[in-house]
Amino acid sequence: MALRRVATALPTGLLEPPLILAMGGVVLVIVLAMMLPIIELNNLVQ
């Protein structure tokens, strides 16, 4: 039983940091997609 826990915990532990970075990248792309048009409109007005 303990071996099975170790066998499933190891890949999960290795995958978590890249998954967190990937989710952060997706959030960054979404935020930039919303902010860039607003900034461009602001620059056009000035």
Secondary structure, DSSP 8 states (H G I E B T S, - for coil): -HHHHHHHHHHHHHHHHHHHHHHHHHHHHHHHHHHHHHHHHHHHH-
